[in-house]
Amino acid sequence: MMQFRDAEVTLAPGAALYHEGDETDYFFTAREGQGARFKHLPNGERQLVNFIFPGDMVGFQAMLADGAATSALAASPMVLCRFHKRKLPDLFRNNPSRAYALTWIAAVEEHFLNEMIATLGQRSAQQRMAWALLKIHRRLAAVGLAPNGRAQFPFTQRDLADALGLSLVHTNKTLARLRPWVSWENGLLQILDAKALSALAMADTLTPPQRPLL
């Protein structure tokens, strides 16, 4: 992977990895820190499309298409590994296990986006919030980022509202209703009652499969 990696990129909070419409020959994997991908609309509004956590692949679509469909921004200090697309054929030919990991990560993101569409269309505000916080905590715990059950989640209620299609006021009220089962304060996310939160979110309680890392 050191031979395959092109460079290492560091971002300060608020900095952009790339902007919507940018064309690039690179894709990235997040090594440290957290960020998000946003879609900006002509009226000035934005939609948070997905969070970026360590182990996630970023910019793969932008590299293969005629430009990025979203902007990727850091929410905390981030370190990412950069890969050039010209090395992809060699990766698939000479390192099938790593190629499978890359394909697995891309497939999991598509699966998540399918779940998100179902969530926005069929879950109530409270169910959406429960589903999102449970999913986020599990995702961070899967890569060892929830010591003692507490995970760093350096986003704002506005970010979560954007992701779930809720107003900021509705988001605040919904979070208050979930306090018996989940705590999100000062950038720390903790699940207090996973079983009750899963039941509310209509989500399974199974441990996610081990995630391959690039």
Backbone bond lengths (Angstrom), bond angles and torsions (degrees), N, CA, C in turn:
res aa  C-N    CA-C-N  psi(-1)  N-CA   C-N-CA  omega(-1)  CA-C   N-CA-C  phi
1 M - - - 1.451 - - 1.527 110.89 -
2 M 1.332 117.28 -31.77 1.459 119.21 176.33 1.525 110.83 -63.43
3 Q 1.347 116.62 -35.69 1.456 120.02 177.55 1.524 111.19 -71.54
4 F 1.318 115.81 -34.46 1.456 120.46 -178.30 1.529 110.73 -75.34
5 R 1.334 116.98 -33.19 1.464 121.07 -177.56 1.523 110.62 -68.73
6 D 1.332 115.28 138.26 1.456 121.55 -177.72 1.529 111.69 -91.57
7 A 1.332 116.38 -39.83 1.460 121.03 -177.63 1.517 108.96 -167.97
8 E 1.332 115.62 175.31 1.452 122.66 174.72 1.524 107.96 -117.92
9 V 1.327 116.27 135.24 1.456 121.82 -176.74 1.519 109.06 -117.14
10 T 1.328 117.06 133.48 1.464 121.17 175.51 1.526 108.88 -114.85
11 L 1.329 115.98 142.08 1.462 121.80 -179.92 1.518 110.04 -130.18
12 A 1.317 116.35 139.78 1.460 121.98 172.17 1.527 108.38 -85.20
13 P 1.326 118.74 157.87 1.473 120.79 177.46 1.523 111.11 -54.00
14 G 1.325 115.81 131.24 1.450 121.42 -179.48 1.516 114.71 91.16
15 A 1.337 117.64 -13.05 1.462 120.99 -179.45 1.517 110.56 -76.64
16 A 1.324 115.68 152.21 1.468 121.68 -178.35 1.523 110.55 -99.16
17 L 1.313 116.23 134.45 1.462 121.24 171.96 1.524 109.11 -76.99
18 Y 1.315 115.89 -41.39 1.463 123.31 172.06 1.522 107.68 -160.02
19 H 1.331 115.17 163.66 1.457 121.08 -179.78 1.526 110.56 -111.69
20 E 1.309 114.53 157.35 1.460 121.05 177.03 1.528 109.48 -54.59
21 G 1.337 116.16 130.34 1.458 121.03 -179.88 1.519 113.87 95.01
22 D 1.336 117.80 -16.62 1.465 120.34 179.29 1.525 110.68 -63.44
23 E 1.330 115.69 140.50 1.457 121.44 172.28 1.525 108.48 -102.23
24 T 1.315 116.53 138.96 1.463 119.73 -174.97 1.523 110.83 -147.79
25 D 1.314 115.36 153.83 1.469 121.79 175.15 1.522 111.27 -100.54
26 Y 1.339 117.14 10.90 1.455 120.95 -173.23 1.529 112.21 -124.70
27 F 1.322 115.25 154.08 1.454 120.57 162.46 1.526 107.19 -129.42
28 F 1.334 116.07 169.76 1.456 121.00 -169.89 1.527 110.78 -136.08
29 T 1.314 115.50 157.83 1.457 120.84 165.74 1.518 107.40 -124.99
30 A 1.327 115.89 136.37 1.461 120.80 -179.63 1.520 109.41 -77.44
31 R 1.319 116.43 127.31 1.467 120.83 179.21 1.528 111.58 -103.03
32 E 1.312 116.02 -41.37 1.464 120.97 179.15 1.524 109.14 -139.77
33 G 1.332 115.20 150.41 1.459 119.77 176.28 1.518 113.34 84.76
34 Q 1.328 115.32 178.95 1.460 121.41 -176.62 1.534 110.57 -136.42
35 G 1.310 115.13 153.22 1.453 121.34 178.99 1.514 110.08 -154.03
36 A 1.323 116.17 -164.04 1.465 120.32 -179.69 1.513 109.28 -156.90
37 R 1.318 114.58 157.40 1.468 121.48 174.67 1.528 108.51 -107.97
38 F 1.344 116.46 133.17 1.449 122.57 -176.35 1.527 111.04 -123.35
39 K 1.327 115.04 144.58 1.460 122.71 170.88 1.526 107.58 -109.73
40 H 1.330 117.22 122.01 1.456 121.57 -178.66 1.531 110.12 -99.73
41 L 1.313 116.34 137.10 1.458 122.99 -177.28 1.527 110.42 -102.92
42 P 1.339 117.76 157.46 1.471 121.20 -178.12 1.523 114.24 -58.62
43 N 1.335 117.89 -26.11 1.471 120.18 -179.38 1.530 112.82 -83.35
44 G 1.334 116.89 4.76 1.452 120.19 178.01 1.508 114.32 95.13
45 E 1.331 117.74 -11.59 1.460 120.91 177.92 1.531 109.95 -76.70
46 R 1.319 115.93 164.30 1.457 120.13 179.68 1.520 109.54 -138.29
47 Q 1.301 115.25 155.98 1.458 121.97 175.85 1.516 108.38 -123.90
48 L 1.332 117.22 123.86 1.457 120.39 173.50 1.521 107.24 -77.06
49 V 1.311 116.32 114.36 1.468 121.63 -173.98 1.522 111.55 -84.49
50 N 1.324 115.92 -40.44 1.465 119.02 -178.31 1.521 109.41 -164.79
51 F 1.317 115.87 149.11 1.457 120.68 172.78 1.522 109.17 -83.20
52 I 1.321 116.04 157.35 1.465 122.30 177.21 1.521 107.96 -117.32
53 F 1.327 116.26 118.80 1.455 122.03 -179.52 1.530 109.23 -121.31
54 P 1.346 117.93 161.41 1.464 119.88 177.56 1.535 112.06 -52.38
55 G 1.317 115.04 133.26 1.458 121.25 -177.16 1.515 112.90 98.97
56 D 1.338 117.57 -16.17 1.456 120.69 -178.75 1.525 110.89 -76.45
57 M 1.319 115.82 151.34 1.455 122.96 174.64 1.523 108.16 -97.32
58 V 1.317 116.66 137.15 1.458 121.97 -174.79 1.521 109.25 -130.84
59 G 1.324 116.32 133.88 1.456 120.68 172.68 1.511 115.61 86.62
60 F 1.319 118.18 8.04 1.465 120.52 -178.95 1.528 110.47 -64.80
61 Q 1.338 115.91 -42.64 1.464 120.22 178.95 1.527 110.64 -64.53
62 A 1.343 116.76 -42.43 1.458 120.89 -178.73 1.525 111.28 -62.46
63 M 1.321 116.78 -35.07 1.457 121.59 -179.07 1.521 111.41 -69.30
64 L 1.344 117.32 -35.73 1.456 121.47 -174.74 1.529 112.86 -91.24
65 A 1.347 117.45 -20.66 1.454 121.53 -178.31 1.532 109.72 -99.56
66 D 1.329 115.56 -169.01 1.466 120.59 -178.62 1.522 111.92 -92.64
67 G 1.304 116.52 31.99 1.450 120.15 179.45 1.511 110.93 137.19
68 A 1.313 115.46 158.09 1.453 120.94 -177.58 1.523 111.34 -71.32
69 A 1.330 116.73 135.80 1.464 121.79 178.63 1.516 111.47 -83.68
70 T 1.350 116.76 -15.71 1.457 121.83 -178.58 1.527 109.43 -138.23
71 S 1.325 115.95 171.20 1.463 122.08 170.63 1.522 108.52 -104.95
72 A 1.321 116.97 141.78 1.466 121.65 179.33 1.525 108.74 -111.81
73 L 1.343 116.41 120.64 1.465 122.01 -176.37 1.522 110.47 -124.15
74 A 1.323 116.59 146.68 1.459 122.12 177.87 1.523 109.88 -85.13
75 A 1.333 116.52 136.08 1.461 121.77 174.49 1.523 111.38 -98.56
76 S 1.315 116.58 -18.03 1.463 123.54 177.50 1.525 106.32 -144.40
77 P 1.325 119.77 172.10 1.468 119.13 174.10 1.529 110.13 -55.22
78 M 1.320 116.11 131.30 1.457 120.57 -175.85 1.521 111.25 -126.16
79 V 1.335 115.32 148.29 1.456 123.06 169.70 1.524 106.66 -125.84
80 L 1.339 116.64 127.56 1.454 121.72 -179.36 1.522 109.85 -128.38
81 C 1.312 116.09 147.20 1.459 121.94 173.00 1.521 108.47 -92.54
82 R 1.332 116.16 135.60 1.462 121.20 -177.47 1.526 110.50 -108.06
83 F 1.331 116.36 136.97 1.461 122.56 -178.67 1.524 109.59 -128.43
84 H 1.313 116.99 140.33 1.464 121.88 179.70 1.527 109.75 -93.75
85 K 1.322 115.93 140.22 1.469 119.64 -175.63 1.526 112.83 -66.27
86 R 1.342 117.88 -22.83 1.465 119.02 -179.02 1.523 112.08 -65.56
87 K 1.370 116.76 -18.81 1.464 120.42 -178.85 1.527 112.84 -90.50
88 L 1.339 116.92 -5.35 1.463 119.42 -177.90 1.527 113.30 -61.11
89 P 1.345 119.55 -45.36 1.475 118.16 179.10 1.528 113.31 -56.64
90 D 1.334 116.27 -40.63 1.468 119.38 178.40 1.525 111.37 -65.37
91 L 1.324 116.71 -37.31 1.464 120.27 179.24 1.527 110.38 -62.40
92 F 1.324 116.84 -47.63 1.471 120.13 -178.53 1.525 111.19 -68.47
93 R 1.325 117.33 -31.67 1.461 120.26 -177.76 1.530 111.99 -79.74
94 N 1.341 116.98 -40.38 1.460 120.59 -170.16 1.516 115.04 -105.66
95 N 1.328 117.55 -13.22 1.457 119.62 -177.49 1.525 109.52 -140.68
96 P 1.336 116.78 72.22 1.466 120.00 -174.55 1.520 114.67 -61.06
97 S 1.349 117.65 -30.46 1.459 119.10 -179.97 1.530 110.65 -66.57
98 R 1.334 116.93 -40.88 1.463 120.61 176.77 1.523 110.94 -69.72
99 A 1.312 116.82 -37.46 1.460 120.41 177.36 1.525 110.62 -62.54
100 Y 1.336 116.29 -39.29 1.463 120.25 176.77 1.525 110.40 -64.06
101 A 1.341 117.07 -41.27 1.463 120.49 178.95 1.518 110.82 -60.45
102 L 1.322 116.94 -42.48 1.466 121.07 178.46 1.524 110.80 -61.98
103 T 1.335 116.27 -44.45 1.464 120.69 179.48 1.521 110.87 -65.97
104 W 1.324 117.24 -39.07 1.468 122.22 179.47 1.522 110.65 -61.46
105 I 1.341 116.83 -46.09 1.460 121.15 -179.55 1.522 110.68 -61.92
106 A 1.350 116.95 -42.50 1.457 120.31 179.00 1.524 111.36 -63.95
107 A 1.327 117.08 -39.47 1.460 121.43 179.81 1.526 111.49 -67.44
108 V 1.334 116.48 -38.79 1.465 120.42 179.15 1.523 110.76 -64.22
109 E 1.334 117.59 -37.96 1.469 119.89 177.97 1.524 110.56 -64.52
110 E 1.332 117.01 -41.06 1.463 119.31 177.17 1.521 110.44 -62.39
111 H 1.335 116.95 -41.25 1.464 121.07 178.25 1.534 110.43 -61.47
112 F 1.340 116.56 -42.01 1.460 120.09 179.59 1.526 110.68 -62.43
113 L 1.333 116.97 -43.32 1.462 119.81 -179.19 1.530 110.83 -64.82
114 N 1.331 117.51 -34.49 1.468 120.47 174.93 1.528 110.50 -63.39
115 E 1.337 116.27 -42.95 1.460 120.41 177.22 1.528 111.09 -62.97
116 M 1.328 116.16 -38.42 1.463 120.37 -179.48 1.526 110.92 -64.12
117 I 1.312 116.88 -41.40 1.466 120.15 178.51 1.528 110.25 -62.10
118 A 1.338 116.03 -44.39 1.468 119.80 177.90 1.523 111.10 -62.79
119 T 1.327 116.44 -38.26 1.460 121.42 179.79 1.521 111.18 -64.52
120 L 1.328 117.13 -47.21 1.462 120.65 -179.08 1.526 111.48 -65.64
121 G 1.331 116.09 -30.77 1.455 119.02 -176.87 1.517 115.20 -87.38
122 Q 1.342 117.56 -29.88 1.461 119.58 -168.74 1.527 115.05 -123.14
123 R 1.312 119.73 -18.97 1.458 120.36 -178.93 1.534 110.53 -93.09
124 S 1.327 115.74 146.72 1.457 120.68 174.60 1.527 109.44 -70.99
125 A 1.328 117.43 171.79 1.462 120.92 -179.65 1.521 111.03 -57.90
126 Q 1.330 116.76 -44.32 1.461 120.48 -179.01 1.524 110.85 -67.10
127 Q 1.317 116.99 -39.22 1.461 120.75 177.92 1.527 111.06 -67.43
128 R 1.328 116.74 -39.33 1.468 120.87 177.37 1.526 110.76 -59.02
129 M 1.328 115.02 -48.64 1.452 120.08 -177.36 1.528 111.14 -63.49
130 A 1.324 116.65 -44.16 1.459 120.75 178.85 1.527 110.37 -61.62
131 W 1.323 116.57 -44.59 1.466 121.61 179.77 1.526 110.65 -61.48
132 A 1.333 117.41 -45.91 1.461 121.28 -176.28 1.525 111.78 -65.75
133 L 1.333 117.44 -47.01 1.456 119.99 -177.69 1.526 111.17 -66.80
134 L 1.325 116.66 -37.05 1.463 120.60 177.34 1.524 110.13 -65.42
135 K 1.332 116.68 -44.32 1.466 121.85 -178.88 1.527 110.62 -64.10
136 I 1.325 116.42 -43.50 1.461 121.11 -178.91 1.528 110.57 -63.96
137 H 1.325 116.51 -45.91 1.465 119.99 -178.70 1.531 110.59 -63.36
138 R 1.329 117.24 -43.21 1.469 120.44 178.99 1.522 110.95 -62.56
139 R 1.328 115.66 -39.82 1.456 120.03 -178.88 1.529 110.90 -63.44
140 L 1.327 117.03 -43.56 1.459 120.66 179.58 1.525 111.39 -71.08
141 A 1.330 116.64 -38.52 1.461 120.09 178.42 1.525 111.24 -63.99
142 A 1.334 117.14 -31.79 1.462 121.31 -176.95 1.525 112.33 -64.91
143 V 1.335 117.54 -22.44 1.463 120.19 178.42 1.530 110.42 -113.41
144 G 1.329 116.09 24.73 1.452 121.17 172.70 1.513 115.72 75.41
145 L 1.339 117.37 23.73 1.460 120.27 -176.18 1.522 113.16 -107.65
146 A 1.336 116.16 26.39 1.467 120.05 174.76 1.518 109.64 -132.59
147 P 1.342 117.85 61.03 1.468 120.07 178.85 1.525 110.70 -62.68
148 N 1.325 115.71 135.78 1.472 121.30 -177.25 1.527 112.36 58.01
149 G 1.338 114.95 24.60 1.464 119.29 176.73 1.512 114.71 81.27
150 R 1.348 118.07 0.62 1.461 121.41 -178.12 1.525 110.25 -109.30
151 A 1.324 115.77 124.96 1.458 121.54 -177.63 1.525 110.49 -114.25
152 Q 1.312 116.33 137.37 1.454 120.51 173.00 1.526 109.34 -68.40
153 F 1.333 115.69 128.88 1.467 120.56 177.59 1.530 107.00 -142.26
154 P 1.358 116.66 85.49 1.466 121.91 -167.31 1.526 114.81 -84.27
155 F 1.317 116.32 44.18 1.460 120.41 -179.65 1.529 109.99 -109.75
156 T 1.315 116.05 174.41 1.459 121.49 -179.71 1.518 110.41 -108.36
157 Q 1.326 115.49 166.49 1.465 119.49 175.03 1.523 110.26 -61.27
158 R 1.325 116.94 -32.13 1.469 120.09 176.78 1.528 110.96 -61.26
159 D 1.331 116.77 -41.76 1.470 120.39 178.37 1.529 110.99 -62.11
160 L 1.328 115.91 -45.09 1.460 119.80 -179.47 1.535 110.07 -66.42
161 A 1.324 116.80 -38.21 1.463 120.84 176.94 1.520 110.47 -61.15
162 D 1.346 117.16 -43.72 1.468 121.10 177.81 1.521 111.18 -59.85
163 A 1.339 115.80 -44.28 1.466 120.43 -176.70 1.520 112.01 -64.84
164 L 1.334 116.98 -34.31 1.466 121.13 -172.54 1.525 113.78 -103.37
165 G 1.323 117.20 3.71 1.455 119.86 177.71 1.514 113.81 68.07
166 L 1.342 116.53 36.48 1.458 121.97 -178.86 1.516 109.93 -119.22
167 S 1.332 116.48 157.92 1.458 120.10 172.29 1.521 108.96 -75.09
168 L 1.328 116.21 160.45 1.456 120.15 179.53 1.527 111.19 -63.27
169 V 1.327 117.32 -39.75 1.467 121.45 179.13 1.519 110.53 -63.81
170 H 1.340 116.39 -44.82 1.463 120.91 179.73 1.525 110.67 -63.97
171 T 1.321 115.99 -38.18 1.467 120.62 178.41 1.520 110.97 -62.06
172 N 1.323 116.42 -45.48 1.458 121.15 179.73 1.520 111.61 -60.74
173 K 1.326 116.81 -44.86 1.466 120.93 -179.74 1.528 111.28 -66.74
174 T 1.325 115.99 -38.67 1.468 120.09 -179.16 1.522 110.91 -66.95
175 L 1.318 117.24 -42.01 1.462 120.79 177.13 1.525 111.34 -60.37
176 A 1.321 115.80 -38.48 1.466 119.77 179.41 1.532 110.83 -62.89
177 R 1.324 117.18 -37.38 1.474 120.73 179.96 1.521 111.72 -69.75
178 L 1.328 117.46 -23.22 1.464 121.07 -176.64 1.529 113.34 -91.64
179 R 1.320 117.37 0.10 1.467 120.32 -174.18 1.527 114.43 -58.72
180 P 1.328 121.38 -29.21 1.472 117.92 176.44 1.532 113.72 -63.57
181 W 1.343 117.03 -21.23 1.466 120.25 -173.07 1.524 114.18 -114.97
182 V 1.344 117.39 -19.78 1.460 119.69 -176.89 1.520 109.30 -148.31
183 S 1.343 115.92 145.94 1.463 121.84 178.04 1.527 108.45 -123.88
184 W 1.327 116.04 129.82 1.468 121.61 174.71 1.520 107.77 -136.76
185 E 1.323 115.84 95.74 1.454 121.77 -176.32 1.520 110.06 -140.01
186 N 1.342 115.30 138.48 1.475 121.50 177.64 1.524 111.94 54.03
187 G 1.322 116.10 38.19 1.456 120.77 176.71 1.506 115.41 76.52
188 L 1.338 118.26 10.65 1.466 121.74 178.43 1.526 110.01 -114.69
189 L 1.320 116.22 128.32 1.460 122.88 -178.75 1.521 109.31 -110.01
190 Q 1.337 116.47 126.08 1.463 121.46 -179.70 1.526 109.62 -136.19
191 I 1.321 116.29 129.98 1.459 121.34 175.87 1.530 107.80 -89.18
192 L 1.318 116.11 120.82 1.464 121.05 -176.81 1.520 112.18 -92.40
193 D 1.331 116.99 -30.64 1.466 121.53 179.49 1.526 107.97 -145.73
194 A 1.336 115.59 88.17 1.466 121.05 -175.24 1.527 111.91 -63.06
195 K 1.331 116.79 -38.14 1.461 120.31 -178.03 1.518 111.19 -64.44
196 A 1.328 116.99 -46.84 1.463 120.60 -179.96 1.525 110.91 -66.80
197 L 1.331 116.77 -39.84 1.465 120.40 -179.82 1.520 110.67 -66.89
198 S 1.332 117.60 -39.80 1.465 121.61 177.85 1.520 111.06 -63.70
199 A 1.330 116.82 -41.48 1.460 120.59 179.11 1.521 110.44 -62.98
200 L 1.323 116.72 -43.20 1.460 120.52 178.73 1.521 110.92 -64.40
201 A 1.325 116.86 -41.04 1.460 121.89 -177.03 1.522 113.55 -78.47
202 M 1.338 116.82 -7.60 1.475 121.66 -173.74 1.527 109.87 57.57
203 A 1.336 115.00 44.23 1.455 121.57 -179.03 1.516 109.37 -118.97
204 D 1.336 117.00 152.81 1.457 119.80 179.33 1.521 109.84 -76.21
205 T 1.309 116.39 163.44 1.466 122.39 -179.20 1.522 111.71 -106.95
206 L 1.332 116.85 14.88 1.452 120.15 -178.13 1.529 111.26 -72.91
207 T 1.313 116.50 146.81 1.463 121.23 174.21 1.521 108.69 -71.26
208 P 1.334 118.61 129.11 1.462 120.05 -179.19 1.514 111.55 -63.76
209 P 1.340 118.21 152.51 1.463 120.10 179.23 1.521 110.92 -63.86
210 Q 1.334 116.04 155.03 1.462 120.53 179.88 1.508 109.65 -60.00
211 R 1.306 115.33 133.98 1.465 121.36 -174.29 1.530 110.74 -92.61
212 P 1.329 118.69 124.54 1.458 119.02 175.21 1.528 109.96 -71.83
213 L 1.316 117.23 145.79 1.454 121.77 -178.74 1.517 109.98 -119.63
214 L 1.323 115.64 141.27 1.448 120.74 173.69 1.529 110.92 -91.87
